[in-house]
């Protein structure tokens, strides 16, 4: 892990720890998630053979969503309060404190990684190394699903918790290809009152 990534991880951990209860109340239940996202993640996961990692799992709702559909899934997050909440609410699902940059897992051991809005705080210098870390964890042919804010590549903005960054689908696709992935499909949408959303499904090559 680079010094820059350690600094980003520390900032994200401290910022979310300070607002973990508020975040969980607002965005910690699967019923609060968009139905389009639920279907997107369900269909993506159903094509995976092997273990799935929910990287940056937050309060654990997406991890539990996948576990309830029969997937062998584990959730990791930098924020101990999130992990404690997730473990308490979903005791049948494994959770632990870790990061995508330093997951404590064997290379090539995963069939899929869900990174749903979990790399949005990495700046343009650090994001390639995070995507490369995801590639190392996946076996060849493994699946990655990224959710992020759609916009000008690397442009920072004042996220409610701590600074985040926009990426275009083309820009993120180029970064994924540079990290050893091939994009399968993408989707984007905008709702009034929300920042534009995008996601990309990719395969490790």
Secondary structure, DSSP 8 states (H G I E B T S, - for coil): --HHHHHHHHHHHHHHHHTHHHHHHHH-SGGGS-HHHHHHHHHHHHT--S-EEEET-TTSHHHHHHHTTT--EEEEES-HHHHHHHHHH-TTSEEEE--STT----TT-EEEEEEESSSTT--HHHHHHHHHHHHHHEEEEEEEEEEEEBSSTT-EE--SSS-EE-B-HHHHHHHHHHTTEEEEEEEEE--TTS--EEEEEEEE-
